[in-house]
Every structure is written in structure tokens, then in C-alpha cells.
Amino acid sequence: MKTRLQELRKDAGFKSARAFAEHIGMSVGTYTDYEQGRRKFTFEAAWKFADELGVSLDELAGRQWPRPPTALASDESHLLTLYRDTDQRGRAAILRTAEGEAGMEEKPASGDGAGAVSA
């Protein structure tokens, strides 16, 4: 899990172990012990890392499990698989592309809480 923790930390935009440790309020030494495999994960520590990194415990552990079959069309299933199997940056790109194709690009806030309407 140590290699996966480092990879997910970097994917989340934390270039250094120190930056992430400070972000979550953990001593740098304790965090680097987890990242380097010198400290065993407790469930509480794993949950904290997963929550802060926005991933599941399965993703944190690098576990690939067979997804249960769904009634989705094959193209929907394929899109979901691509989304689930990519990192945070890839997921954001997939969402931007889908929003653009659906004509649902985010509009800048107008400041009054109402969406802008174009004529």
C-alpha cells in the first residue's frame, strides 16, 4: 500500500509528503512512516487517508475487484469503467468532455445566485 499511498497523494496535487502531512494535521515523520511502509495501517489511518485523498479504501489499497453486472447499456458501462479506473485528473477531464458534449458547460456565477441566460 505504501507505493499506492504516494501515488494517490501526488495525484491529489500534494507534491511532498510534508505538504500532505501538514494538510491532514499529522506529523511528517508519522506520515512518511506510513508512506514508506515502516508503519502498519490501522483502519482509522486508512479511512483518514482515503477521505482526504477522495478515494475508496479499495483504491488506497490498490485492490481491483470485479464490479457486479449492471443493466446499463454497453457504452454507459464502458464510460463508467473508464471513469472509475482513472485518477482524479482523468475524471475531471471526462466530466468536462461529457458536459461540453451535452451542452452543459458550467457558466460563471452572476453574483446574485441566478444563472445567466443568453439570448
C-alpha positions in Angstrom: 0.0 0.0 0.0 2.9 2.4 0.5 3.5 2.9 -3.2 -0.2 3.4 -3.8 -0.4 6.0 -1.0 2.4 8.0 -2.5 0.8 7.8 -6.0 -2.6 8.9 -4.8 -1.0 11.8 -2.7 0.7 13.1 -5.9 -2.4 12.6 -8.0 -4.3 14.8 -5.4 -1.8 17.6 -6.0 0.4 17.2 -2.9 4.0 17.2 -4.3 5.6 16.3 -1.0 4.8 14.1 1.9 5.4 17.1 4.2 2.7 19.1 2.4 0.1 16.3 2.8 1.1 15.5 6.4 0.6 19.2 7.3 -2.7 19.3 5.4 -4.1 16.4 7.5 -2.6 17.5 10.8 -0.2 14.6 11.1 3.5 14.7 12.0 5.7 14.4 8.9 7.6 11.5 10.5 4.4 9.5 11.2 3.1 10.1 7.7 6.3 9.2 6.0 6.5 6.0 8.0 3.1 5.1 6.5 4.1 6.1 3.0 7.4 4.1 3.2 5.8 1.1 4.8 7.6 1.4 8.1 4.2 1.8 9.9 1.2 -0.6 9.5 -2.1 0.9 8.5 -4.9 0.9 11.0 -8.4 1.2 9.7 -8.6 4.7 11.2 -5.5 5.8 9.4 -6.6 4.2 6.1 -10.0 5.9 6.4 -8.4 9.2 7.1 -6.0 8.9 4.1 -8.8 7.7 1.8 -11.2 10.5 2.9 -8.5 13.2 2.5 -7.5 11.9 -0.9 -11.1 11.4 -2.1 -10.6 7.7 -2.9 -12.1 4.4 -1.6 -10.3 2.1 0.7 -10.1 -0.3 -2.3 -8.4 2.3 -4.3 -6.0 3.2 -1.5 -5.1 -0.5 -1.2 -4.7 -0.9 -4.9 -7.5 -3.6 -4.9 -9.2 -4.4 -8.2 -12.5 -6.1 -7.6 -14.9 -7.4 -10.2 -17.8 -4.9 -10.4 -21.2 -6.5 -10.2 -23.1 -6.7 -13.5 -25.4 -3.9 -14.2 -28.3 -3.3 -16.6 -26.5 -0.4 -18.3 -26.0 -0.3 -22.0 -22.5 -1.3 -23.0 -21.5 2.3 -23.9 -22.7 3.5 -20.5 -20.9 0.7 -18.8 -17.7 1.4 -20.7 -17.9 5.1 -19.8 -18.4 4.2 -16.1 -15.4 1.8 -16.2 -13.2 4.5 -17.8 -14.3 7.0 -15.1 -13.7 4.6 -12.2 -10.4 3.4 -13.5 -8.7 6.7 -13.9 -7.2 9.2 -11.5 -8.7 12.4 -10.2 -7.3 14.5 -13.2 -8.7 12.0 -15.7 -12.1 12.0 -14.0 -12.2 15.8 -14.2 -11.3 15.7 -18.0 -14.0 13.0 -18.6 -16.6 15.2 -16.9 -15.6 18.3 -18.8 -15.8 16.5 -22.1 -19.2 15.0 -21.2 -20.6 18.4 -20.1 -19.3 20.0 -23.2 -20.8 17.3 -25.5 -24.2 17.6 -23.6 -24.1 21.4 -23.8 -23.9 21.6 -20.1 -20.7 23.6 -19.6 -20.5 25.4 -16.3 -21.5 29.0 -16.6 -19.7 31.7 -14.5 -21.7 32.7 -11.4 -23.5 36.0 -11.9 -23.1 37.0 -8.3 -26.8 37.2 -7.5 -27.4 33.4 -7.2 -29.2 33.2 -10.5 -27.7 31.6 -13.6 -27.0 33.8 -16.6 -29.4 33.5 -19.5 -28.2 34.2 -23.0 -30.5 35.3 -25.8 
